[in-house]
Amino acid sequence: MGNVFGRKSRPSRVTEQDRAILQLKQQRDKLKHYQKRVTLQLEKERSLAKQLLKDGKKEKALVLLKKKRYQDQLLDKTEKQISNLERMVQDIEFVQIEMKVIEGLKVGNDCLKSMHEAMSLEDVERIMDETQDAIEYQRQIDEMLSGSLTQEDEDAVLSELEAITQGEDVELPEVPTEPLPEVPEPAETEPVYHSSLPGWLEPKSDVDWIPPTRLRPTPLLP
């Protein structure tokens, strides 16, 4: 209970401009309600004036029409007051928007000011000089590296880069650049005939030798 009653009230977010706008709108609504009520009354009085004229009561009809004329003038004034109130509401709302824009610009200017204080022009010039020096130093390193490598080294570096890019980091043996020795052609040799073969099996030559088609049985020795 103590915490409930001892709790601090939060500051109201309603500004003086909001209160002024609310009061102006309430006054405008009252005038519109009055305008509507007078309009209905004028319609009744106009109908009554017609009836009086029909009844021959012209004097009363004239008095009623004069009253109606005065109320018509009041309606015109009421319409002007309503227009003034609505214009005032619009002006205040627009000023509120302008104030928010100005507050946003003020916050932005303060932020830029603090950023400028954190980094001065001298710091920016120093950082730019250091960056330019680093770029120049890297360029000199690139020139030294490119001048110390041969064309073969450049090709090897490009091949390794391509292998790494493709995910294949495999070292292959170097291809020899010297020409291979010539292999001598085999010499032509004559056919060798075995001396133990029967005469009819030994070919006489490569042309007239015809294999036997049928073998005759040889008699057994006694």
CNS distance restraints for C-alpha pairs under 8 A (distance, minus, plus):
assign (resid   1 and name CA) (resid   5 and name CA) 6.36 0.50 0.50
assign (resid   2 and name CA) (resid   6 and name CA) 5.68 0.50 0.50
assign (resid   3 and name CA) (resid   7 and name CA) 5.84 0.50 0.50
assign (resid  14 and name CA) (resid  18 and name CA) 6.04 0.50 0.50
assign (resid  14 and name CA) (resid  19 and name CA) 7.16 0.50 0.50
assign (resid  15 and name CA) (resid  19 and name CA) 6.51 0.50 0.50
assign (resid  16 and name CA) (resid  20 and name CA) 6.18 0.50 0.50
assign (resid  17 and name CA) (resid  21 and name CA) 6.15 0.50 0.50
assign (resid  17 and name CA) (resid  92 and name CA) 7.03 0.50 0.50
assign (resid  17 and name CA) (resid  96 and name CA) 7.75 0.50 0.50
assign (resid  18 and name CA) (resid  22 and name CA) 6.16 0.50 0.50
assign (resid  19 and name CA) (resid  23 and name CA) 6.24 0.50 0.50
assign (resid  20 and name CA) (resid  24 and name CA) 6.19 0.50 0.50
assign (resid  21 and name CA) (resid  25 and name CA) 6.17 0.50 0.50
assign (resid  21 and name CA) (resid  89 and name CA) 5.69 0.50 0.50
assign (resid  21 and name CA) (resid  92 and name CA) 7.19 0.50 0.50
assign (resid  21 and name CA) (resid  93 and name CA) 7.89 0.50 0.50
assign (resid  22 and name CA) (resid  26 and name CA) 6.19 0.50 0.50
assign (resid  23 and name CA) (resid  27 and name CA) 6.19 0.50 0.50
assign (resid  24 and name CA) (resid  28 and name CA) 6.12 0.50 0.50
assign (resid  24 and name CA) (resid  85 and name CA) 6.11 0.50 0.50
assign (resid  24 and name CA) (resid  86 and name CA) 7.81 0.50 0.50
assign (resid  24 and name CA) (resid  88 and name CA) 7.81 0.50 0.50
assign (resid  24 and name CA) (resid  89 and name CA) 6.68 0.50 0.50
assign (resid  25 and name CA) (resid  29 and name CA) 6.14 0.50 0.50
assign (resid  25 and name CA) (resid  85 and name CA) 7.40 0.50 0.50
assign (resid  25 and name CA) (resid  86 and name CA) 7.57 0.50 0.50
assign (resid  25 and name CA) (resid  89 and name CA) 7.42 0.50 0.50
assign (resid  26 and name CA) (resid  30 and name CA) 6.31 0.50 0.50
assign (resid  27 and name CA) (resid  31 and name CA) 6.32 0.50 0.50
assign (resid  27 and name CA) (resid  85 and name CA) 7.84 0.50 0.50
assign (resid  28 and name CA) (resid  32 and name CA) 6.25 0.50 0.50
assign (resid  28 and name CA) (resid  82 and name CA) 5.56 0.50 0.50
assign (resid  28 and name CA) (resid  85 and name CA) 6.22 0.50 0.50
assign (resid  28 and name CA) (resid  86 and name CA) 7.33 0.50 0.50
assign (resid  29 and name CA) (resid  33 and name CA) 6.17 0.50 0.50
assign (resid  30 and name CA) (resid  34 and name CA) 6.17 0.50 0.50
assign (resid  31 and name CA) (resid  35 and name CA) 5.98 0.50 0.50
assign (resid  31 and name CA) (resid  78 and name CA) 6.57 0.50 0.50
assign (resid  31 and name CA) (resid  81 and name CA) 7.95 0.50 0.50
assign (resid  31 and name CA) (resid  82 and name CA) 6.65 0.50 0.50
assign (resid  32 and name CA) (resid  36 and name CA) 6.15 0.50 0.50
assign (resid  32 and name CA) (resid  82 and name CA) 7.37 0.50 0.50
assign (resid  33 and name CA) (resid  37 and name CA) 6.26 0.50 0.50
assign (resid  34 and name CA) (resid  38 and name CA) 6.15 0.50 0.50
assign (resid  35 and name CA) (resid  39 and name CA) 6.13 0.50 0.50
assign (resid  35 and name CA) (resid  75 and name CA) 6.21 0.50 0.50
assign (resid  35 and name CA) (resid  78 and name CA) 6.82 0.50 0.50
assign (resid  35 and name CA) (resid  79 and name CA) 7.82 0.50 0.50
assign (resid  36 and name CA) (resid  40 and name CA) 6.38 0.50 0.50
assign (resid  37 and name CA) (resid  41 and name CA) 6.33 0.50 0.50
assign (resid  38 and name CA) (resid  42 and name CA) 6.11 0.50 0.50
assign (resid  38 and name CA) (resid  71 and name CA) 7.33 0.50 0.50
assign (resid  38 and name CA) (resid  75 and name CA) 7.47 0.50 0.50
assign (resid  39 and name CA) (resid  43 and name CA) 6.40 0.50 0.50
assign (resid  39 and name CA) (resid  75 and name CA) 7.90 0.50 0.50
assign (resid  40 and name CA) (resid  44 and name CA) 6.48 0.50 0.50
assign (resid  41 and name CA) (resid  45 and name CA) 6.21 0.50 0.50
assign (resid  42 and name CA) (resid  46 and name CA) 6.04 0.50 0.50
assign (resid  42 and name CA) (resid  68 and name CA) 6.09 0.50 0.50
assign (resid  42 and name CA) (resid  71 and name CA) 7.57 0.50 0.50
assign (resid  42 and name CA) (resid  72 and name CA) 8.00 0.50 0.50
assign (resid  43 and name CA) (resid  47 and name CA) 6.31 0.50 0.50
assign (resid  44 and name CA) (resid  48 and name CA) 6.13 0.50 0.50
assign (resid  45 and name CA) (resid  49 and name CA) 6.04 0.50 0.50
assign (resid  45 and name CA) (resid  64 and name CA) 6.81 0.50 0.50
assign (resid  45 and name CA) (resid  65 and name CA) 7.69 0.50 0.50
assign (resid  45 and name CA) (resid  68 and name CA) 7.05 0.50 0.50
assign (resid  46 and name CA) (resid  50 and name CA) 6.41 0.50 0.50
assign (resid  46 and name CA) (resid  65 and name CA) 7.27 0.50 0.50
assign (resid  46 and name CA) (resid  68 and name CA) 7.65 0.50 0.50
assign (resid  47 and name CA) (resid  51 and name CA) 6.40 0.50 0.50
assign (resid  48 and name CA) (resid  52 and name CA) 6.21 0.50 0.50
assign (resid  48 and name CA) (resid  61 and name CA) 7.85 0.50 0.50
assign (resid  49 and name CA) (resid  53 and name CA) 6.24 0.50 0.50
assign (resid  49 and name CA) (resid  60 and name CA) 7.77 0.50 0.50
assign (resid  49 and name CA) (resid  61 and name CA) 4.72 0.50 0.50
assign (resid  49 and name CA) (resid  62 and name CA) 7.73 0.50 0.50
assign (resid  49 and name CA) (resid  64 and name CA) 6.41 0.50 0.50
assign (resid  49 and name CA) (resid  65 and name CA) 6.88 0.50 0.50
assign (resid  50 and name CA) (resid  54 and name CA) 6.31 0.50 0.50
assign (resid  50 and name CA) (resid  61 and name CA) 7.47 0.50 0.50
assign (resid  51 and name CA) (resid  55 and name CA) 6.23 0.50 0.50
assign (resid  52 and name CA) (resid  56 and name CA) 6.19 0.50 0.50
assign (resid  52 and name CA) (resid  57 and name CA) 5.04 0.50 0.50
assign (resid  52 and name CA) (resid  58 and name CA) 6.56 0.50 0.50
assign (resid  52 and name CA) (resid  60 and name CA) 6.96 0.50 0.50
assign (resid  52 and name CA) (resid  61 and name CA) 5.61 0.50 0.50
assign (resid  53 and name CA) (resid  57 and name CA) 5.52 0.50 0.50
assign (resid  53 and name CA) (resid  58 and name CA) 5.40 0.50 0.50
assign (resid  53 and name CA) (resid  61 and name CA) 6.27 0.50 0.50
assign (resid  57 and name CA) (resid  61 and name CA) 6.34 0.50 0.50
assign (resid  58 and name CA) (resid  62 and name CA) 6.17 0.50 0.50
assign (resid  59 and name CA) (resid  63 and name CA) 6.36 0.50 0.50
assign (resid  60 and name CA) (resid  64 and name CA) 6.15 0.50 0.50
assign (resid  61 and name CA) (resid  65 and name CA) 6.14 0.50 0.50
assign (resid  62 and name CA) (resid  66 and name CA) 6.17 0.50 0.50
assign (resid  63 and name CA) (resid  67 and name CA) 6.34 0.50 0.50
assign (resid  64 and name CA) (resid  68 and name CA) 6.19 0.50 0.50
assign (resid  65 and name CA) (resid  69 and name CA) 6.08 0.50 0.50
assign (resid  66 and name CA) (resid  70 and name CA) 6.37 0.50 0.50
assign (resid  67 and name CA) (resid  71 and name CA) 6.32 0.50 0.50
assign (resid  68 and name CA) (resid  72 and name CA) 6.13 0.50 0.50
assign (resid  69 and name CA) (resid  73 and name CA) 6.48 0.50 0.50
assign (resid  70 and name CA) (resid  74 and name CA) 6.43 0.50 0.50
assign (resid  71 and name CA) (resid  75 and name CA) 6.20 0.50 0.50
assign (resid  72 and name CA) (resid  76 and name CA) 6.39 0.50 0.50
assign (resid  73 and name CA) (resid  77 and name CA) 6.35 0.50 0.50
assign (resid  74 and name CA) (resid  78 and name CA) 6.01 0.50 0.50
assign (resid  75 and name CA) (resid  79 and name CA) 6.10 0.50 0.50
assign (resid  76 and name CA) (resid  80 and name CA) 6.39 0.50 0.50
assign (resid  77 and name CA) (resid  81 and name CA) 6.24 0.50 0.50
assign (resid  78 and name CA) (resid  82 and name CA) 6.18 0.50 0.50
assign (resid  79 and name CA) (resid  83 and name CA) 6.26 0.50 0.50
assign (resid  80 and name CA) (resid  84 and name CA) 6.20 0.50 0.50
assign (resid  81 and name CA) (resid  85 and name CA) 6.18 0.50 0.50
assign (resid  82 and name CA) (resid  86 and name CA) 6.18 0.50 0.50
assign (resid  83 and name CA) (resid  87 and name CA) 6.09 0.50 0.50
assign (resid  84 and name CA) (resid  88 and name CA) 6.08 0.50 0.50
assign (resid  85 and name CA) (resid  89 and name CA) 6.22 0.50 0.50
assign (resid  86 and name CA) (resid  90 and name CA) 6.25 0.50 0.50
assign (resid  87 and name CA) (resid  91 and name CA) 6.13 0.50 0.50
assign (resid  88 and name CA) (resid  92 and name CA) 6.22 0.50 0.50
assign (resid  89 and name CA) (resid  93 and name CA) 6.18 0.50 0.50
assign (resid  90 and name CA) (resid  94 and name CA) 6.07 0.50 0.50
assign (resid  91 and name CA) (resid  95 and name CA) 6.12 0.50 0.50
assign (resid  92 and name CA) (resid  96 and name CA) 6.21 0.50 0.50
assign (resid  93 and name CA) (resid  97 and name CA) 6.43 0.50 0.50
assign (resid  94 and name CA) (resid  98 and name CA) 6.25 0.50 0.50
assign (resid  95 and name CA) (resid  99 and name CA) 6.08 0.50 0.50
assign (resid  96 and name CA) (resid 100 and name CA) 6.30 0.50 0.50
assign (resid  97 and name CA) (resid 101 and name CA) 6.26 0.50 0.50
assign (resid  98 and name CA) (resid 102 and name CA) 6.13 0.50 0.50
assign (resid  99 and name CA) (resid 103 and name CA) 6.07 0.50 0.50
assign (resid 100 and name CA) (resid 104 and name CA) 6.12 0.50 0.50
assign (resid 101 and name CA) (resid 105 and name CA) 6.19 0.50 0.50
assign (resid 102 and name CA) (resid 106 and name CA) 6.08 0.50 0.50
assign (resid 103 and name CA) (resid 107 and name CA) 6.22 0.50 0.50
assign (resid 104 and name CA) (resid 108 and name CA) 6.16 0.50 0.50
assign (resid 105 and name CA) (resid 109 and name CA) 6.04 0.50 0.50
assign (resid 106 and name CA) (resid 110 and name CA) 6.15 0.50 0.50
assign (resid 107 and name CA) (resid 111 and name CA) 6.16 0.50 0.50
assign (resid 108 and name CA) (resid 112 and name CA) 6.18 0.50 0.50
assign (resid 109 and name CA) (resid 113 and name CA) 6.00 0.50 0.50
assign (resid 110 and name CA) (resid 114 and name CA) 6.18 0.50 0.50
assign (resid 111 and name CA) (resid 115 and name CA) 6.22 0.50 0.50
assign (resid 112 and name CA) (resid 116 and name CA) 6.06 0.50 0.50
assign (resid 113 and name CA) (resid 117 and name CA) 6.16 0.50 0.50
assign (resid 114 and name CA) (resid 118 and name CA) 6.20 0.50 0.50
assign (resid 115 and name CA) (resid 119 and name CA) 6.37 0.50 0.50
assign (resid 116 and name CA) (resid 120 and name CA) 5.98 0.50 0.50
assign (resid 119 and name CA) (resid 123 and name CA) 6.03 0.50 0.50
assign (resid 119 and name CA) (resid 124 and name CA) 7.01 0.50 0.50
assign (resid 120 and name CA) (resid 124 and name CA) 6.50 0.50 0.50
assign (resid 121 and name CA) (resid 125 and name CA) 6.18 0.50 0.50
assign (resid 122 and name CA) (resid 126 and name CA) 6.09 0.50 0.50
assign (resid 123 and name CA) (resid 127 and name CA) 6.11 0.50 0.50
assign (resid 124 and name CA) (resid 128 and name CA) 6.14 0.50 0.50
assign (resid 125 and name CA) (resid 129 and name CA) 6.12 0.50 0.50
assign (resid 126 and name CA) (resid 130 and name CA) 6.15 0.50 0.50
assign (resid 127 and name CA) (resid 131 and name CA) 6.07 0.50 0.50
assign (resid 128 and name CA) (resid 132 and name CA) 6.17 0.50 0.50
assign (resid 129 and name CA) (resid 133 and name CA) 6.14 0.50 0.50
assign (resid 130 and name CA) (resid 134 and name CA) 6.14 0.50 0.50
assign (resid 131 and name CA) (resid 135 and name CA) 6.25 0.50 0.50
assign (resid 132 and name CA) (resid 136 and name CA) 6.18 0.50 0.50
assign (resid 133 and name CA) (resid 137 and name CA) 6.06 0.50 0.50
assign (resid 134 and name CA) (resid 138 and name CA) 6.16 0.50 0.50
assign (resid 135 and name CA) (resid 139 and name CA) 6.20 0.50 0.50
assign (resid 136 and name CA) (resid 140 and name CA) 6.32 0.50 0.50
assign (resid 137 and name CA) (resid 141 and name CA) 6.35 0.50 0.50
assign (resid 138 and name CA) (resid 142 and name CA) 6.21 0.50 0.50
assign (resid 139 and name CA) (resid 143 and name CA) 6.22 0.50 0.50
assign (resid 140 and name CA) (resid 144 and name CA) 6.21 0.50 0.50
assign (resid 141 and name CA) (resid 145 and name CA) 6.16 0.50 0.50
assign (resid 142 and name CA) (resid 146 and name CA) 6.01 0.50 0.50
assign (resid 143 and name CA) (resid 147 and name CA) 6.00 0.50 0.50
assign (resid 144 and name CA) (resid 148 and name CA) 6.24 0.50 0.50
assign (resid 145 and name CA) (resid 149 and name CA) 6.51 0.50 0.50
assign (resid 149 and name CA) (resid 153 and name CA) 5.63 0.50 0.50
assign (resid 149 and name CA) (resid 154 and name CA) 6.42 0.50 0.50
assign (resid 150 and name CA) (resid 154 and name CA) 6.20 0.50 0.50
assign (resid 151 and name CA) (resid 155 and name CA) 6.20 0.50 0.50
assign (resid 152 and name CA) (resid 156 and name CA) 6.18 0.50 0.50
assign (resid 153 and name CA) (resid 157 and name CA) 6.11 0.50 0.50
assign (resid 154 and name CA) (resid 158 and name CA) 6.23 0.50 0.50
assign (resid 155 and name CA) (resid 159 and name CA) 6.10 0.50 0.50
assign (resid 156 and name CA) (resid 160 and name CA) 6.11 0.50 0.50
assign (resid 157 and name CA) (resid 161 and name CA) 6.09 0.50 0.50
assign (resid 158 and name CA) (resid 162 and name CA) 6.15 0.50 0.50
assign (resid 159 and name CA) (resid 163 and name CA) 6.17 0.50 0.50
assign (resid 160 and name CA) (resid 164 and name CA) 6.15 0.50 0.50
assign (resid 160 and name CA) (resid 169 and name CA) 7.58 0.50 0.50
assign (resid 161 and name CA) (resid 165 and name CA) 6.13 0.50 0.50
assign (resid 162 and name CA) (resid 166 and name CA) 6.21 0.50 0.50
assign (resid 163 and name CA) (resid 167 and name CA) 6.09 0.50 0.50
assign (resid 163 and name CA) (resid 168 and name CA) 4.91 0.50 0.50
assign (resid 163 and name CA) (resid 169 and name CA) 5.63 0.50 0.50
assign (resid 163 and name CA) (resid 170 and name CA) 7.65 0.50 0.50
assign (resid 164 and name CA) (resid 168 and name CA) 5.77 0.50 0.50
assign (resid 164 and name CA) (resid 169 and name CA) 5.69 0.50 0.50
assign (resid 193 and name CA) (resid 202 and name CA) 6.66 0.50 0.50
assign (resid 193 and name CA) (resid 203 and name CA) 7.96 0.50 0.50
assign (resid 194 and name CA) (resid 202 and name CA) 7.85 0.50 0.50
assign (resid 197 and name CA) (resid 201 and name CA) 6.30 0.50 0.50
assign (resid 197 and name CA) (resid 202 and name CA) 6.49 0.50 0.50
assign (resid 198 and name CA) (resid 202 and name CA) 6.57 0.50 0.50
assign (resid 201 and name CA) (resid 211 and name CA) 7.58 0.50 0.50
assign (resid 201 and name CA) (resid 212 and name CA) 7.99 0.50 0.50
assign (resid 203 and name CA) (resid 208 and name CA) 7.81 0.50 0.50
assign (resid 203 and name CA) (resid 209 and name CA) 5.01 0.50 0.50
assign (resid 203 and name CA) (resid 210 and name CA) 7.68 0.50 0.50
assign (resid 204 and name CA) (resid 208 and name CA) 6.81 0.50 0.50
assign (resid 204 and name CA) (resid 209 and name CA) 5.90 0.50 0.50
assign (resid 205 and name CA) (resid 209 and name CA) 5.84 0.50 0.50
